[in-house]
Amino acid sequence: MPLDHYRLLGRSGLRVSPLALGTMTFGETWGAEEVESRRIFDAYVDRGGNFVDTAGYYAKGRSEELTGKFAAGKRDGVVLSTKYSLAVEPGDPNAGGNSRRSMVRAVEDSLRRLRTDRIDLLFLHVWDDMVPADEILRGFDDLVRQGKILYIGISDTPAWRIAWLQVMAELRGWTQFAALQVEYSLLQRTGERDLIPAARALGIGVMPWSPLGNGLLSGKYATGALQPDDPEGGRAQMMTAIGRVNPATVAIADAVKDVADAIGASSAQVALAWTLANPAVVAPLVGARTLRQFVDNIGALDLRLDGEHLAALDEASRIDLGFPHDFLKFPFIRDALTAGTTVVPRG
């Protein structure tokens, strides 16, 4: 499954690579400076990748500026995705949030920084719980009709609100969501309760962010992997201090490394391949600080995890779905619903 074996994004006709290049690291002091960012971008595009994701909030707009600079001369072959909602500078209460005003201002700023006349995919970045649903949807639709954006997406929003918005858009003939960005990895599977099933039912393609669990699934945090003189040691101490490195996360990291060692792959590749095995997932977001990390990550496209490996990873990271999901699986409930007969479910 190379980068140029494209997938349809949700119910839309937009064709995108099976891994999206996340550019949150571009221009950040803790990320990749311009030269390394350019190397990562060119390596992605040269291998057939066409799906590049950024946001006006990343590096206070610098990520968009670099992305636009790198895409110059290649614009028609790149699907540019960006986001609005989060203010870059403090002071103006209307500079952030989900309002039409925030949306329009952010789009104009993004078009300038990206050096383009249209945004292929615009996301609502974070739900703010203060703006009427029809204001958001009509704002999106107006910008689509103007040709400034072509498709829309949503991120970091409760599942019931996403469903409400999607159905409202369909009933009113407005532009519907094509994509959902959600944190999803072997360390964060709570999206399986409602967000991912909702997206699949509503025709929305899922784009997992942080599929490596903020680096915890890269292999560096497995038992005995990090040496005392490793430059990652300071970061490991920080992650431990904030509770991200604990017995539960290390156990999952160990399970990933066991599978990786068994098939001759890296832990990062196995973790990414696991997300790609979910049929609702269209394109996980891959962000890298170095070209070496990026090249290793896209090696996930060469992996096929068999049933035994998937079962081992599932068991190590299993979560309780909670009510009503667990309740509905009780045998006596299933038996009562079918009156004791055998009914084969769809798909």
Secondary structure as GFF3:
##gff-version 3
##sequence-region A 1 347
A	DSSP	beta_strand	7	8	.	.	.	ID=ss1
A	DSSP	beta_strand	15	16	.	.	.	ID=ss2
A	DSSP	beta_strand	20	22	.	.	.	ID=ss3
A	DSSP	alpha_helix	34	46	.	.	.	ID=ss4
A	DSSP	beta_strand	51	53	.	.	.	ID=ss5
A	DSSP	three_ten_helix	58	61	.	.	.	ID=ss6
A	DSSP	alpha_helix	62	71	.	.	.	ID=ss7
A	DSSP	three_ten_helix	75	77	.	.	.	ID=ss8
A	DSSP	beta_strand	79	84	.	.	.	ID=ss9
A	DSSP	alpha_helix	100	114	.	.	.	ID=ss10
A	DSSP	beta_strand	119	124	.	.	.	ID=ss11
A	DSSP	alpha_helix	133	146	.	.	.	ID=ss12
A	DSSP	beta_strand	149	155	.	.	.	ID=ss13
A	DSSP	alpha_helix	159	172	.	.	.	ID=ss14
A	DSSP	beta_strand	177	183	.	.	.	ID=ss15
A	DSSP	three_ten_helix	190	192	.	.	.	ID=ss16
A	DSSP	alpha_helix	195	201	.	.	.	ID=ss17
A	DSSP	beta_strand	205	209	.	.	.	ID=ss18
A	DSSP	alpha_helix	233	241	.	.	.	ID=ss19
A	DSSP	alpha_helix	247	263	.	.	.	ID=ss20
A	DSSP	alpha_helix	267	276	.	.	.	ID=ss21
A	DSSP	beta_strand	285	286	.	.	.	ID=ss22
A	DSSP	alpha_helix	291	298	.	.	.	ID=ss23
A	DSSP	three_ten_helix	299	302	.	.	.	ID=ss24
A	DSSP	alpha_helix	307	317	.	.	.	ID=ss25
A	DSSP	alpha_helix	325	328	.	.	.	ID=ss26
A	DSSP	alpha_helix	331	337	.	.	.	ID=ss27
###
